[in-house]
Amino acid sequence: MIIIQLILYCLIFTVMVRISVSGGSVDALYFYPKHYQERAFERGNADRETVKKKKSRFTTAFYLVMTVTLVLIIGVWNRAGDFKNAYLQALLFLEVMNIYDGTVIDKLWVGHSKF
C-alpha cells in the first residue's frame, strides 16, 4: 500500500510542476539559478515583478497541496497513531519526493526537454 501512496504523491508533485511550466520555461523562471534569471531580465524575456508574483503563487499553491496531501495520506489513509509513526512516514514521503525530483524531474524531464 505504501508504494501506491508514494507513487500517488510523486504523481501529484509532477502535476504541480507541470502546471507551473505550462506556458514554457519563462513561466517557471524562478526555478532557474539567479544568473539565468538575470540574463532573461537583461534580454527582456521577463521582468522581476512578474517572476516574483509567479513564484509566490506557485510556492503557496505547491506547499498547500503537497502538505494537505501528505497529512491526508498519513493521518487519514494510514491512520498514524502516534508522533513517531507519523514523523517516520512523513520523512519517507519527503525523502522519496526529493530523490524523485532530482532524478525524474531534473535529470530526465528537464535535462531532456526544451527547458
trRosetta pair geometry for C-beta under 8 A, 3 or more apart (Angstrom, degrees):
i j d omega theta_ij theta_ji phi_ij phi_ji
1 4 5.8 -55 -159 34 39 112
1 5 6.5 37 147 -18 69 107
2 5 5.5 -55 -149 39 37 114
2 6 6.2 39 152 -22 68 104
2 92 7.7 -22 -175 131 126 148
3 6 5.7 -52 -146 35 31 112
3 7 6.4 32 153 -18 64 105
4 7 5.8 -54 -148 37 31 111
4 8 6.3 34 152 -20 64 107
5 8 5.5 -52 -146 37 32 114
5 9 6.3 33 154 -21 65 105
5 73 5.3 121 -161 -157 121 127
5 77 6.9 159 -106 113 127 148
5 78 7.5 13 -91 -54 167 112
5 93 7.7 -67 131 -99 105 111
6 9 5.7 -52 -146 35 31 112
6 10 6.4 27 156 -14 64 106
6 92 7.7 -79 -91 140 115 100
6 93 6.6 -153 -108 -115 76 70
6 96 5.2 -44 -152 129 117 164
7 10 5.9 -57 -147 41 30 107
7 11 6.2 35 152 -24 64 107
8 11 5.5 -54 -147 34 29 115
8 12 6.5 30 155 -18 64 103
8 73 7.6 163 86 -96 125 130
9 12 5.9 -52 -151 34 31 110
9 13 6.5 36 148 -21 62 105
9 66 8.0 75 -163 -144 89 80
9 69 6.4 146 -119 136 79 126
9 70 7.1 63 -127 -85 124 74
9 73 6.7 -35 -71 -39 112 164
9 93 5.6 -91 174 -156 174 107
9 96 7.4 84 83 90 128 119
9 97 6.3 -84 134 -75 113 109
10 13 5.2 -49 -148 35 36 119
10 14 6.4 40 151 -22 66 102
10 96 7.0 -88 -62 133 113 103
10 97 6.3 -168 -92 -107 75 69
10 100 4.7 -118 -128 -161 121 168
10 104 7.6 65 -178 47 124 154
11 14 5.6 -51 -149 34 33 113
11 15 6.5 34 152 -19 64 103
12 15 5.6 -51 -147 35 33 113
12 16 6.5 36 152 -21 64 104
12 65 6.8 -158 168 148 116 112
12 66 7.1 156 118 -99 117 68
12 69 5.6 165 111 -118 169 168
13 16 5.8 -56 -153 34 29 112
13 17 6.6 24 153 -13 64 106
13 66 6.7 55 -91 -104 80 114
13 97 5.7 163 -73 -144 158 106
13 100 6.8 100 80 103 150 132
13 101 7.1 -95 161 -74 139 93
13 105 7.8 -90 133 -57 109 136
14 17 5.8 -57 -148 39 32 108
14 18 6.1 34 154 -21 67 109
14 104 7.7 -53 -90 122 114 129
14 105 7.1 -158 -106 -85 77 102
15 18 5.6 -53 -143 37 30 114
15 19 6.4 35 156 -22 63 103
16 19 5.9 -52 -151 32 29 112
16 20 6.7 28 151 -20 61 106
16 61 7.4 179 -144 118 106 99
16 62 5.2 109 175 -115 138 85
16 65 6.1 175 -90 78 129 144
16 66 7.1 -46 -28 -54 166 100
17 20 5.6 -56 -153 33 35 113
17 21 6.6 6 158 2 68 109
17 105 6.0 -35 146 -135 177 130
18 21 6.4 -72 -146 49 30 92
18 22 6.7 63 151 -68 64 82
19 22 5.7 -18 -156 -31 35 117
20 27 6.9 176 162 126 56 102
20 28 5.1 86 135 -96 97 108
20 31 7.7 110 128 -43 134 124
20 54 8.0 115 -155 168 88 102
20 58 4.9 60 -114 -129 118 133
20 62 7.7 1 -58 -66 132 120
21 24 6.9 -91 -177 112 73 5
21 25 6.8 8 -147 -91 104 41
21 27 6.1 149 -131 79 38 108
21 28 4.3 -29 -89 -23 82 140
21 31 8.0 -28 -74 2 109 147
21 115 6.7 -29 -157 -91 142 136
22 27 6.8 -55 56 89 58 162
23 26 7.1 -68 115 68 99 85
23 27 3.8 106 65 -44 105 145
24 27 5.7 111 61 4 60 99
24 28 7.9 -153 107 14 38 88
24 115 7.9 168 -174 -98 54 80
25 28 6.1 -74 -152 54 40 92
25 29 7.0 80 147 -75 69 66
25 32 7.8 57 178 -48 101 129
25 114 7.2 -130 -34 114 117 83
25 115 4.5 148 -89 -135 110 75
26 29 5.6 -1 -157 -48 41 109
26 40 6.8 162 -121 -157 86 138
26 45 5.6 -132 -112 157 124 104
26 46 5.3 179 -163 -63 100 115
27 54 6.5 -156 -170 -157 62 152
28 31 4.8 2 158 4 97 120
28 32 7.7 110 120 -22 75 89
28 54 7.8 -132 -94 142 35 132
28 58 7.9 95 -117 -87 76 168
28 115 7.5 -17 66 -139 127 130
29 32 5.6 -51 -166 23 52 116
29 36 7.5 -158 -157 119 82 100
29 37 5.6 110 163 -111 105 84
29 40 5.7 -115 -134 67 136 167
29 46 5.4 -100 -23 6 165 175
29 51 5.0 -66 78 -121 120 118
29 54 7.7 79 39 74 87 140
30 37 7.5 50 -97 -97 38 129
30 51 5.5 154 -61 179 89 92
30 52 7.9 128 -90 -90 122 29
30 54 6.3 -170 -13 94 126 98
30 55 3.7 155 -115 -87 164 109
30 58 7.2 172 61 46 140 138
32 36 4.0 -85 156 82 129 135
32 37 5.7 160 86 -51 106 80
32 40 7.9 99 69 -12 150 134
33 36 5.3 94 62 9 73 102
33 37 7.3 -139 103 -4 39 91
34 37 5.4 -58 -149 38 37 114
34 38 6.1 39 155 -23 71 103
35 38 5.6 -45 -144 33 34 114
35 39 6.6 39 154 -21 62 102
36 39 5.7 -52 -150 34 33 113
36 40 6.6 33 151 -17 64 104
37 40 5.7 -56 -152 36 33 111
37 41 6.4 33 150 -19 66 105
37 46 7.7 -71 -154 75 71 132
37 51 6.7 116 -148 -175 114 167
38 41 5.6 -54 -149 36 33 113
38 42 6.3 35 153 -20 66 105
39 42 5.7 -52 -147 35 32 112
39 43 6.3 24 156 -13 65 109
40 43 5.9 -59 -144 42 30 107
40 45 4.3 -81 -162 64 83 117
40 46 4.8 16 142 28 117 106
41 44 7.8 38 177 -70 29 26
41 45 7.7 -76 -59 49 21 77
41 46 6.3 -59 -81 78 58 79
41 47 6.8 86 -128 -122 84 35
41 48 6.1 29 -113 -55 131 82
46 50 6.0 -131 -169 75 85 120
46 51 5.4 71 155 -54 129 109
47 50 5.0 85 64 11 83 105
47 51 7.1 -161 90 -6 40 91
48 51 5.9 -63 -149 40 30 109
48 52 6.1 31 156 -22 67 109
49 52 5.6 -54 -146 36 30 114
49 53 6.4 29 155 -18 64 105
50 53 5.8 -55 -149 36 31 110
50 54 6.3 28 155 -16 65 107
51 54 5.8 -55 -145 39 30 110
51 55 6.2 33 155 -21 65 107
52 55 5.8 -54 -147 35 27 112
52 56 6.4 28 154 -20 62 108
53 56 5.7 -56 -148 36 30 112
53 57 6.3 27 156 -16 66 107
54 57 5.8 -55 -145 39 31 109
54 58 6.1 26 158 -15 66 110
55 58 6.0 -59 -144 41 27 107
55 59 6.0 19 163 -14 66 111
56 59 6.3 -57 -139 39 23 104
56 60 6.3 23 161 -18 60 111
57 60 6.1 -61 -149 36 25 110
57 61 6.3 15 160 -9 63 111
58 61 6.0 -64 -147 43 28 104
58 62 5.7 27 159 -21 68 114
59 62 5.5 -53 -135 40 29 113
59 63 6.0 26 166 -15 66 108
60 63 6.4 -58 -144 39 22 103
60 64 6.2 19 158 -16 59 114
61 64 5.8 -62 -147 40 27 112
61 65 6.0 21 162 -14 67 111
62 65 6.2 -60 -143 40 24 104
62 66 6.0 11 165 -8 64 116
63 66 6.1 -61 -135 45 25 104
63 67 5.7 22 166 -18 64 115
64 67 6.2 -60 -141 39 20 106
64 68 6.2 15 163 -13 61 112
65 68 6.1 -60 -143 40 24 106
65 69 6.1 25 158 -19 63 111
66 69 5.7 -53 -144 38 28 113
66 70 6.3 30 156 -20 63 108
66 97 7.9 93 -154 -148 126 163
67 70 5.8 -55 -147 37 29 111
67 71 6.3 27 156 -16 65 107
68 71 5.8 -55 -145 39 30 110
68 72 6.2 30 156 -19 65 108
69 72 5.8 -58 -147 38 28 110
69 73 6.3 26 157 -18 65 107
70 73 5.9 -55 -146 36 29 109
70 74 6.1 12 163 -4 66 112
70 90 6.2 69 174 -122 124 86
70 93 5.8 157 -126 109 103 154
70 94 7.8 25 -118 -59 145 87
71 74 6.2 -62 -138 47 26 99
71 75 5.2 -2 174 6 67 125
71 76 7.8 58 132 -6 65 94
72 75 6.5 -58 -113 53 17 93
72 76 4.9 -26 -161 29 60 122
72 77 6.5 58 142 -14 69 100
73 76 7.4 -12 -56 51 7 81
73 77 4.9 -33 -146 38 43 129
73 78 6.3 35 152 -8 62 106
73 89 7.9 -160 114 155 99 125
73 93 7.2 125 86 -94 144 152
74 77 7.4 23 -18 51 12 87
74 78 5.4 -38 -142 46 35 123
74 80 5.0 -11 171 -10 86 130
74 86 5.4 94 163 -140 128 80
74 89 4.8 147 -118 105 109 136
74 90 6.1 -13 -72 -63 159 81
74 93 7.6 -106 -57 -11 111 145
75 78 7.5 43 1 56 11 81
75 79 7.2 36 174 -103 33 32
75 80 6.2 -60 -93 34 44 95
75 86 7.1 31 -76 -121 73 120
76 79 7.1 0 -174 -69 15 64
78 89 6.3 170 92 -132 165 161
80 85 4.4 -178 -156 110 94 105
80 86 3.8 129 127 -76 151 78
80 89 5.8 -126 -82 14 135 143
81 85 6.0 44 45 41 68 150
82 85 5.2 91 58 13 75 104
82 86 7.0 -148 96 -3 36 94
83 86 5.8 -63 -146 43 30 109
83 87 5.8 32 158 -23 69 110
84 87 5.7 -55 -144 36 26 112
84 88 6.3 23 159 -16 63 108
85 88 6.0 -56 -145 38 27 107
85 89 6.4 25 156 -16 62 108
86 89 5.8 -57 -148 38 30 110
86 90 6.2 29 155 -18 65 108
87 90 5.8 -57 -147 38 29 110
87 91 6.2 32 153 -21 64 107
88 91 5.5 -50 -145 35 32 116
88 92 6.5 36 154 -21 63 103
89 92 5.7 -53 -151 34 32 113
89 93 6.4 28 154 -16 66 106
90 93 5.8 -56 -147 39 32 109
90 94 6.1 23 159 -13 67 111
91 94 6.1 -60 -142 42 26 104
91 95 6.1 24 160 -18 64 111
92 95 6.0 -59 -143 38 24 108
92 96 6.2 21 160 -15 63 109
93 96 6.0 -58 -146 39 27 108
93 97 6.2 27 155 -19 63 109
94 97 5.5 -52 -143 38 32 113
94 98 6.3 39 153 -24 64 104
95 98 5.5 -51 -148 33 32 115
95 99 6.5 29 154 -14 64 104
96 99 5.8 -55 -148 39 33 109
96 100 6.0 36 152 -20 66 109
97 100 5.5 -54 -143 40 31 115
97 101 6.2 36 155 -24 64 104
98 101 5.7 -51 -147 32 28 113
98 102 6.5 21 156 -13 61 108
99 102 5.9 -59 -148 40 30 108
99 103 6.1 5 163 1 67 114
100 103 6.5 -69 -137 49 23 93
100 104 5.2 -19 -172 24 67 120
100 105 6.9 64 136 -11 70 98
101 104 7.3 -43 -90 54 12 83
101 105 4.8 -27 -148 34 50 130
101 106 6.4 52 151 -17 63 102
102 105 7.4 30 -14 51 12 89
102 106 5.3 -30 -148 32 34 130
102 107 6.8 34 151 -16 56 104
103 106 7.2 29 -18 51 8 88
103 107 5.3 -34 -152 32 39 125
103 108 6.7 32 150 -12 61 105
104 107 7.3 4 -41 52 8 86
104 108 5.2 -35 -149 36 41 126
104 109 6.4 40 151 -17 63 105
105 108 7.4 34 -9 52 8 85
105 109 5.2 -36 -146 36 37 127
105 110 6.4 34 153 -12 62 105
106 109 7.4 30 -12 50 10 86
106 110 5.3 -33 -142 39 36 124
106 111 6.7 55 144 -32 52 100
107 110 7.6 34 -11 54 10 85
107 111 4.8 -9 -169 -4 35 144
108 111 6.2 4 -52 45 6 107
108 112 6.1 -32 -177 17 44 118
109 112 7.0 -89 -149 49 10 85
109 113 5.9 0 165 -20 57 129
110 113 5.9 -66 -129 36 25 111
110 115 5.2 -66 -141 78 77 128
